[in-house]
Amino acid sequence: MNAEKKLLDIYRQFPCRMLPNAYWKTVSVMDQDDLIVQKYSAKKLESLAVWHEGKLLALWCQDLESSGLFTEQIDQVPFVLVHADCLPLFSHREFSTRKAYFRLIHQHTRLDTDLPTGFGFDDVQPERDLEGIVRLLRVCYQGIEITATTVWNWTSHPAYDPSLWVWVVDLQSGERIGLGIAELDQRVPEASLEWIQIMPHFQNRGIGAALVGEMGRRVNHRAAFTAVSGARDNPFHPERLYRKCGFTGSDVWWLLTG
């Protein structure tokens, strides 16, 4: 079994625990020799590590003794994405960046959340709407470095699905006040929420929950599950929104660099 197929089989069982992001994002950069899987038996996974060009793209282990890492690797690797279960392996090291990300899953139970009166959904047309997407994201994320080229490049992702790019529109003014972008990887099959953004002065009205519900309806029966991740220190607390919308899980991943 090649590395990609082996990782896919494991990921389908434990998506949020095995990888810090969508499956396609890891396999798009990994080579056959990048994946290291250790098992106690055919049914019990001991640890999983994905390396690429000296970076540790994913590490999970059942306990610290079963990580499979050498002391030199723990002491010298410059980039780590590690599940919280294995974070103590690196507790003795100083990193310039230590950032935690939640990772949650939704099993597509029904979510009946409608938009408030006066708002509607509209399909995004990337070739027309690039600048509008950039403007909205810059308002929602002060200081974000994003360009029209960056957004256009998303349409070349292997999991790109144009039906999962959605505007929220103020029907009275015509203003686009929210944006949802999800991706769909048919190989797993999984959907992943990439952007769920509502303009600051339209938040706390139930619009975000309605947008998440709309994305769920658009992927229902097309994906086995939907996953989402985000920074735990985000001042807008997106994890609360996703849990309100039925996402569950306790997996946390740490980015360690420098």
N, C-alpha and C positions, 0 to 999 in steps of 0.2 A: 504494500500500500504506500503510495507516495505521500509526501509531507502534507500537501494541500488536502488530500482526501482524509488523511488521519485527523488533521485539525478540524475539518468540517464535521466529522462524526462526533468528536468531543464537544465542539461548539454547540451543536444542536441540542445536546443534553444540558449544558450549563453555560449559556451564552454570556451572562453577566459576570460569572466567576472566572471564565477562562480567558476572556479578552477584554481590554479596556474600551474597545470601540467596535463598530460593525465589522463583521467577518471580512468583507471585501477589502477594507482599508489595510488590514494586515497582510492578506495574501497577495495584494497588488505589489508589495515590495519584497516579500520573502522569497528565498531560494529553497531548493530541496534540502539543503544542509542546515537551514536556519532553525528548524523545529526540533526541540528535544523533549521527548515524552518519556516519563518513567511510570511504571505501574507495579503495584504489588501483585496483581493478578489481572486476568483478562477483564474483570469487571470493576476493579477499584483503582482509580487514578491516584498516583502519588504526587506527581508534580508535572508542570508544563512550563517550558521556557521557549520564547521565540527571540532569536538573535538576528541582527542584520547589521553588517558593517561595524561591528563592535558595540552596537547599541542593543540594550535589552528592551525589546518592544512589548513584551508581556512576560510576567512571572507570577505563577501561582503555585503554592505547595500546601500539602495537607498539614505539615508541621515543618519547623525550621530545619530539622535534621534531614529531611527528605528533599530539600531544595535542589540538590544536584550541582550546586555552584561550588567552585573552588574558592579558597580564601582570596587568591589574587583577583579573581573576577569580582568578588564582592567589594574589594578594596579599590579597584581601579576603573570599573565601568563608568563612563561619563554621563550616560543617559539611561534612565530606568523608568519603566512603567510597571509598577508592582502592586499586586493586590494587597489590601490591608492585612490579610492573614500572614504575609511574608515581610511586612515592613520592618519588623525588628531586626532583620538581617543587616539592615543598613543604618541602624540607630547610632553606630559609633562614628559615622561619617558626617562631614559638613558639606551641605549642598547649597548652591546659590539660590536654587528654586526648589521648594517643597510645596506642592499644590495638590489638594485632594479633590477628587471628582466622584460624584455619585453615579451609579449605573442601575437603572430600573427597567422593569419589563412589564408589558401588558399582554394578557392572553386573549384580548378581543372579546371580553364580556361587553354587553351592550352599554353604551353611555348615552343617555338621553339628556343632552344639554343643548339648548337652542340659543341662537344669538338674541341679544336684547332687541326690542323693536327699534327699527331705524337703521339696522346694519344688515349687510348681506355679504355673500361670498362671490368671488369672481376668479376665474382662472388667470394665472400669470402667463404672459407671453414673453419669455426671456429676451427674444430678439428686439422687442419693443420696450420692455420695462426695466432694462438694466440699471439705468440711472435712478429710477424710482426705488429699486431695491437697495441700491447703495445708500441713498439718502435716508431711507427708513432705518437701515441697520446702523448708520452713523448716529442717528438721533437716539436710538435705543442703547447703543454702546458708545459712550463718549470715548474718543481716542482710538477707536478701532481702525486698523489699517486695512481697508478693503477698497477695491477698485472694480470698475465694470468688467475688466479683464478677469479678475478673480472670480466674479460671479459667473461669467460666461464659461469659464473652465469647468464649473460644476456640472454643466450640461454634457460634458464628455466623460463623466464618471460612469463606470459599468453598471451602477445601480440607479442611474438617472431615470426618472419617470415623470414626464411633463404633467400628468394628471395630479401629481402630488406637490405642485407649486400653486399656492392659493393666497389670494388677497382677501383681507377683510376691508369692506368699503362702508364709509358713512354715506348712506343713501341720500341724505339731504344735500350734503356739500359735494359728494363725489370723491371726497378725500380717501386715500388708501391709508388706513390707520393700523393695519396689522398684516403680518406675513407669516405663512407657514410653508416650510420646505421639508419634505421627507424623501427618503430614498428607498428603493425596493430591490433587494437582491434575490432573484428567483432561485438561486442555487440552494439557499438555506431551507425554505424561503423566509426572509425576515424583512421587516420595515424598520427604518431608523429615523427618528425625528431629529433633524439637523438644526432647524431654526423655527422657533415659535416666538414671535415678537409682536408686542402691542405697544403703540406709542404711549409714552408715560402718562399723558393727560387723559387717556382712555382706559387706563388700567383699573382694576378692582370693580369692574362692572359685569364680570362673568364672560367677557369676550374671549379671554385666553382659553378658558375651559371649553367654550363652544368651538373654538378653532381646533383644539386638540381632539374634540369629539368628531369634528368633520374629517380630520386626517384619518382617524380610526375608521370611520365609515368608508373612506376611499380605499383603504387597504384591506378591509374585512373580506375574508374568503380568498385573499390573494397571498397572505403571509401567515405563518404559524404563530408569529408573535411580533410585537413592536417593542423596540428598545430605545432608551434615551439616556443621555449622560449630560452632566453639567457640573460646573464648579460649585463646590459646597459653600464657598465664601461669596457667591454672587449676592449683591445687596438686594436684588429683587426676589430672592428665594424661590427660584423656579421649581425646586424639588417639592415644595408645598403644593404647587399647582398640579404637578404630575401625579402626586399621590392622591390628591383630590379627584383626579380623573381616572383613578383605578390602577395606576402603576404601582408595582410592589417590588420589594427586594431590600437587601441590606448590604449589597456589595459596594465597596469603596476602593477606588484605585488612586495611587499616588504617583505623581510625576516628580522625579528627582533629577536635577541636572546641575552641571557645574562642579 
